[in-house]
Amino acid sequence: MKSEVPEIATPLRTRAIMETYGLNFKKSLGQNFLTDINILHKIVAAGNVSENDDVIEIGPGIGALTEQIAKVAHHVVALEVDERLIPVLSETLAQYDNITVILQDILKANIADLIEKNFDGNHPIKVVANLPYYITSPIIMHLLDSKIRFAAIVVMMQKEVANRLSAEPGTKDYGALTTRVQYQMECHTSFIVPRTVFVPQPNVDSAIVVLEPLMKKHLEPYSEEDFFSLVKGCFAHRRKSLWNNLQGIFGKEPKTREKMQNVLEELQISPQIRAERLNIDEFISLTNKLIEVKIIEK
């Protein structure tokens, strides 16, 4: 039975916790604490978190979101990089017996080992987090690179980054990050979070993004590494044509140019379009053809 302690996310209790522990907000760690319980409920609901789920939280802060996850999840492992907050969390979350707080930088964590050591292996694993703006993309890449099949990744991030993750081909927000994420996951923005619900208040609005495993697989690249590298190179100069970016990657030697022209012709891709016009399967086809004609050396 949980005691009738006010929920952490209330403005009054947030201030009380900060004052009790003499805490200030570390800009270097991107610390902005949510003080709106309804938003926290919506975050947990966006991930359909249930008592059957094990959850990894990144950056629990003083435990506001952690608390709401723990109320409905089977087990929560919260990774916090700020050692000042470990004793705070041991008190603010003391009434919950299904939370494990670990002093750990997610970007340095071996996620497979983390899961093996802290979960029983009998429950779907989800990630739910309010990510620091300055390392949002590296964290998402780290999660995807782990090859763990997460049931869902539900993360708060800067609205502009959310637009990039869920962008469609041909739009200004579509780019290398879009293709990297959508190659592995279905992606949509669940809802917008106004800057006014944070302490301290950031300069931009946020968005809750939900990533889930793809229902329909893309084409298979011969090499994921070469696929990711090609996409990154093709978006290196967004205002240049695909042809100019390809020459920037592979050079302008006449035989190379001829091979590339033949590949584009075979794939019915105009050399003059920009990279943002290609969808993921077209990038994969382009990668595979460039490997076949040995422009990309294996």
C-alpha positions as CSV (number, residue, x, y, z in Angstrom):
1,M,0.0,0.0,0.0
2,K,1.5,3.3,-1.1
3,S,1.5,6.1,1.5
4,E,-0.3,9.4,0.8
5,V,2.8,11.4,0.0
6,P,2.2,14.1,-2.6
7,E,3.3,13.1,-6.1
8,I,6.8,14.3,-7.0
9,A,5.8,16.2,-10.1
10,T,3.7,18.8,-8.2
11,P,5.3,22.2,-8.3
12,L,5.1,22.4,-4.5
13,R,6.9,19.1,-3.9
14,T,9.4,19.7,-6.6
15,R,10.4,23.0,-4.9
16,A,10.5,21.3,-1.5
17,I,12.8,18.5,-2.8
18,M,15.1,21.0,-4.4
19,E,15.3,23.1,-1.2
20,T,15.7,20.1,1.1
21,Y,18.7,18.8,-0.8
22,G,20.1,22.2,-1.8
23,L,19.9,21.3,-5.5
24,N,20.3,23.5,-8.4
25,F,19.8,22.7,-12.1
26,K,22.9,21.6,-14.0
27,K,22.7,23.2,-17.5
28,S,25.6,21.0,-18.5
29,L,23.4,17.9,-18.0
30,G,20.3,19.4,-19.6
31,Q,18.3,19.2,-16.5
32,N,14.7,20.4,-16.8
33,F,12.2,18.9,-14.4
34,L,8.5,18.3,-15.3
35,T,5.9,19.7,-12.9
36,D,2.7,18.7,-14.7
37,I,1.3,15.3,-13.6
38,N,-1.1,15.1,-16.5
39,I,1.8,15.3,-19.0
40,L,3.6,12.5,-17.1
41,H,0.4,10.3,-17.3
42,K,0.2,11.0,-21.0
43,I,3.9,10.0,-21.5
44,V,3.3,6.6,-19.8
45,A,0.1,6.1,-21.7
46,A,1.9,6.9,-25.0
47,G,4.0,3.8,-24.4
48,N,1.1,1.7,-23.3
49,V,3.1,0.8,-20.2
50,S,1.5,-2.0,-18.2
51,E,2.3,-4.4,-15.3
52,N,3.6,-6.8,-17.9
53,D,6.4,-4.4,-19.0
54,D,10.0,-3.9,-17.8
55,V,11.1,-0.3,-18.4
56,I,14.4,1.5,-18.7
57,E,14.3,5.2,-17.8
58,I,17.1,7.5,-18.8
59,G,17.8,10.5,-16.5
60,P,15.2,10.2,-13.8
61,G,16.1,13.6,-12.2
62,I,14.2,13.7,-8.9
63,G,12.0,10.8,-9.9
64,A,8.8,12.5,-11.2
65,L,8.4,10.3,-14.3
66,T,10.0,7.3,-12.6
67,E,7.2,7.4,-10.0
68,Q,4.4,7.4,-12.7
69,I,6.1,4.5,-14.6
70,A,6.5,2.5,-11.4
71,K,2.8,2.7,-10.6
72,V,1.9,0.7,-13.7
73,A,5.1,-1.2,-14.8
74,H,6.5,-4.5,-13.6
75,H,10.0,-3.2,-12.9
76,V,11.8,0.1,-13.7
77,V,15.6,0.5,-14.0
78,A,16.5,4.2,-13.9
79,L,19.9,5.4,-15.1
80,E,21.1,8.6,-13.6
81,V,24.4,10.3,-14.5
82,D,24.3,13.0,-11.7
83,E,25.6,11.4,-8.5
84,R,24.0,14.2,-6.4
85,L,20.6,12.8,-7.3
86,I,21.2,9.2,-6.2
87,P,20.4,9.9,-2.5
88,V,17.5,12.1,-3.5
89,L,16.0,9.3,-5.5
90,S,16.5,6.8,-2.7
91,E,14.2,9.0,-0.6
92,T,11.7,10.3,-3.2
93,L,11.1,6.8,-4.5
94,A,11.4,4.9,-1.2
95,Q,7.8,3.7,-1.2
96,Y,8.2,1.8,-4.5
97,D,9.8,-1.7,-4.4
98,N,9.9,-2.1,-8.2
99,I,12.5,0.5,-9.0
100,T,16.3,0.1,-9.4
101,V,18.3,3.3,-9.6
102,I,21.8,3.0,-11.1
103,L,24.5,5.7,-11.4
104,Q,25.3,5.2,-15.1
105,D,25.8,7.2,-18.2
106,I,23.5,5.6,-20.8
107,L,26.0,6.3,-23.6
108,K,28.7,4.3,-21.8
109,A,26.3,1.4,-20.9
110,N,26.3,-2.0,-22.5
111,I,22.6,-2.2,-22.8
112,A,22.4,-6.0,-23.3
113,D,24.4,-6.5,-20.1
114,L,22.2,-4.0,-18.3
115,I,19.1,-5.8,-19.3
116,E,20.5,-9.3,-18.4
117,K,21.6,-8.1,-14.9
118,N,18.5,-6.2,-14.0
119,F,15.5,-7.9,-15.7
120,D,14.2,-11.5,-15.5
121,G,13.8,-11.9,-19.3
122,N,10.1,-12.7,-19.0
123,H,8.7,-9.3,-19.9
124,P,8.7,-6.9,-22.9
125,I,11.3,-4.1,-22.5
126,K,10.4,-0.5,-23.1
127,V,12.4,2.7,-22.8
128,V,10.6,5.8,-21.4
129,A,12.6,9.0,-20.9
130,N,12.8,12.7,-20.9
131,L,16.0,13.1,-22.8
132,P,18.5,16.0,-22.4
133,Y,18.3,18.0,-25.6
134,Y,22.0,18.1,-26.2
135,I,22.5,14.3,-26.4
136,T,19.1,13.2,-27.8
137,S,20.4,11.9,-31.1
138,P,23.4,10.0,-29.7
139,I,21.2,8.3,-27.1
140,I,18.7,7.2,-29.7
141,M,21.5,5.9,-31.9
142,H,23.0,4.0,-28.9
143,L,19.7,2.4,-28.3
144,L,19.2,1.4,-31.9
145,D,22.8,0.2,-32.3
146,S,22.3,-2.2,-29.3
147,K,20.1,-4.3,-31.5
148,I,17.8,-4.9,-28.6
149,R,14.2,-5.4,-29.8
150,F,12.5,-2.9,-27.6
151,A,8.7,-3.2,-27.5
152,A,8.7,0.6,-27.6
153,I,10.9,3.6,-27.1
154,V,9.0,6.6,-25.8
155,V,11.1,9.7,-25.4
156,M,10.7,13.4,-24.9
157,M,12.9,15.6,-27.1
158,Q,13.1,19.1,-28.6
159,K,10.1,19.5,-31.0
160,E,12.5,20.3,-34.0
161,V,14.3,17.0,-33.5
162,A,11.0,15.1,-33.3
163,N,10.0,16.6,-36.6
164,R,13.2,15.3,-38.1
165,L,12.6,11.8,-36.8
166,S,9.1,11.5,-38.1
167,A,9.6,13.4,-41.4
168,E,8.5,12.1,-44.8
169,P,10.8,12.0,-47.9
170,G,10.7,15.3,-49.8
171,T,10.3,17.5,-46.8
172,K,12.8,19.9,-45.3
173,D,13.0,17.9,-42.0
174,Y,13.9,14.6,-43.8
175,G,17.5,13.7,-43.5
176,A,20.2,11.2,-42.5
177,L,18.8,11.0,-38.9
178,T,15.3,10.3,-40.3
179,T,16.4,7.4,-42.5
180,R,18.7,6.0,-39.7
181,V,15.8,5.8,-37.3
182,Q,13.0,4.8,-39.7
183,Y,15.2,2.0,-41.1
184,Q,14.6,0.2,-37.8
185,M,11.5,1.7,-36.3
186,E,8.0,3.0,-36.9
187,C,8.1,6.6,-35.7
188,H,5.4,9.1,-34.8
189,T,4.9,12.2,-32.6
190,S,2.4,11.5,-29.9
191,F,1.9,15.0,-28.6
192,I,3.6,18.4,-28.0
193,V,4.7,19.5,-24.5
194,P,4.8,23.2,-23.9
195,R,7.9,24.7,-22.4
196,T,5.8,26.2,-19.5
197,V,5.5,22.8,-17.7
198,F,9.3,22.6,-16.9
199,V,11.4,24.0,-14.1
200,P,13.6,25.7,-15.2
201,Q,11.7,26.7,-18.4
202,P,13.6,25.8,-21.6
203,N,13.6,28.0,-24.6
204,V,11.8,25.6,-26.9
205,D,8.8,23.3,-26.8
206,S,9.2,19.6,-26.6
207,A,7.5,16.6,-28.2
208,I,6.8,13.0,-27.2
209,V,8.0,10.6,-29.9
210,V,7.1,6.9,-30.0
211,L,9.3,4.4,-31.7
212,E,8.1,0.9,-32.3
213,P,9.5,-2.1,-34.2
214,L,8.7,-2.0,-38.0
215,M,5.7,-4.0,-39.0
216,K,6.9,-4.1,-42.6
217,K,10.6,-4.6,-43.2
218,H,12.7,-2.6,-45.7
219,L,14.9,-4.1,-48.4
220,E,18.0,-5.8,-47.0
221,P,21.2,-3.8,-47.5
222,Y,24.3,-5.9,-48.3
223,S,26.0,-3.8,-45.6
224,E,24.3,-1.7,-43.0
225,E,27.5,0.2,-42.3
226,D,27.8,1.1,-46.0
227,F,24.2,2.0,-46.2
228,F,24.4,4.4,-43.2
229,S,27.6,5.9,-44.5
230,L,26.1,6.5,-48.0
231,V,23.0,8.2,-46.6
232,K,25.2,10.4,-44.4
233,G,27.3,11.4,-47.3
234,C,24.4,12.1,-49.6
235,F,23.0,14.5,-47.0
236,A,26.4,16.1,-46.4
237,H,25.4,19.1,-48.5
238,R,21.6,19.3,-48.5
239,R,21.4,22.0,-51.2
240,K,23.5,20.1,-53.6
241,S,22.2,17.5,-56.1
242,L,22.5,13.8,-55.4
243,W,25.0,13.6,-58.2
244,N,27.3,16.3,-56.7
245,N,27.2,14.6,-53.3
246,L,28.0,11.2,-54.8
247,Q,31.0,12.7,-56.5
248,G,32.0,14.2,-53.2
249,I,31.9,10.8,-51.7
250,F,33.4,8.7,-54.4
251,G,35.4,11.1,-56.5
252,K,35.3,12.4,-60.1
253,E,37.5,9.8,-61.8
254,P,35.9,9.1,-65.3
255,K,35.3,5.4,-64.8
256,T,33.7,6.0,-61.4
257,R,31.5,8.7,-62.8
258,E,30.4,6.4,-65.7
259,K,29.6,3.5,-63.3
260,M,27.6,5.9,-61.0
261,Q,25.7,7.2,-64.0
262,N,24.8,3.7,-65.1
263,V,23.6,2.8,-61.6
264,L,21.4,5.8,-61.4
265,E,20.0,5.1,-64.8
266,E,19.3,1.5,-64.0
267,L,17.5,2.5,-60.7
268,Q,15.6,5.3,-62.6
269,I,17.0,7.9,-60.2
270,S,17.6,11.4,-61.6
271,P,21.1,12.6,-60.8
272,Q,19.8,16.1,-60.4
273,I,17.4,15.4,-57.5
274,R,18.4,16.1,-53.9
275,A,18.9,13.3,-51.4
276,E,15.8,14.3,-49.5
277,R,13.7,12.9,-52.5
278,L,14.9,9.3,-51.9
279,N,13.0,7.0,-49.6
280,I,14.8,4.4,-47.5
281,D,14.4,1.5,-49.9
282,E,15.8,3.7,-52.8
283,F,18.8,4.4,-50.6
284,I,19.3,0.7,-49.9
285,S,19.0,-0.2,-53.6
286,L,21.5,2.5,-54.4
287,T,23.9,1.2,-51.8
288,N,23.6,-2.4,-53.0
289,K,24.1,-1.4,-56.7
290,L,27.2,0.7,-55.8
291,I,28.6,-2.4,-54.0
292,E,27.8,-4.6,-57.0
293,V,29.7,-2.4,-59.4
294,K,32.5,-2.1,-56.8
295,I,32.3,1.6,-56.3
296,I,31.8,0.8,-52.7
297,E,34.6,-1.6,-52.0
298,K,34.0,-4.7,-49.8
